[in-house]
């Protein structure tokens, strides 16, 4: 199958449904949010929800409310993350706080957060089913906040001696948990057994880590016209990625100290950014991150033995490959 065609088709379905759940009024609050959502994005989380449901013979209409709520939550976090990271570009356009100022952007994010819950409440999910879904989703949402909080604490304290174990725990919360629950909610919508739900969640969490590491790689080496974000932005933010952690471990003491100081600097020059990228390439840190991303994707696939239909399993396998080999 052509996975790009599959993603495009599912994205169209998700796009239309998202706008059905975002209010039109007050216009000065929701117009900017509708424009923000119209910028697209990968939509990989809701696509995984629908694909997970379908792989277990579920119906899209049962899984769609969960898919939409997760995607809307993800977009809410991006608005606030951009403020926290002082990012200037999101999906090829200025971030909301660059366009409208920080107070408006914060309130817009808050408004989008309310849409998460109204989307679910308006879906007429049976009460017992709704309660179970809330437990799963609130846990995942909390993990996202905890992961982001951990990363912000590293920035606040200037901590650069971060272990790979620390990194995986942080990224597992910030990225892996939401992709994990995306897959689990697809299984949950089909009334799959807890064991099957857990296997789908484990797949999502592993492939989510792979996805995050691939994103870190692309941030340094992607084609800017495809990536639609600033190349090297992670270095400007001082991000403790698997790449920078591996680089710090490999460098001689003097260079290590210099890179550490660059990461901790509040303002980085373009020369600073390019120096770190150059060193990451030279010392194989980017290649290392790519290899870990590919390894995690392969490990994730092992959880898909719970899918009996080989053709439907192939869709999930192809999505895993797409996430680790994408160019944007």
PyMOL commands that set and color helices and strands:
alter all, ss='L'
color gray80, all
select helices_A, chain A and resi 3-21+27-38+44-55+60-85+96-100+102-121+127-157+164-189+194-221+224-227+233-237+242-250+253-264+270-282+285-306+310-325
alter helices_A, ss='H'
color red, helices_A
select strands_A, chain A and resi 89-90+93-94
alter strands_A, ss='S'
color yellow, strands_A
deselect
rebuild
show_as cartoon
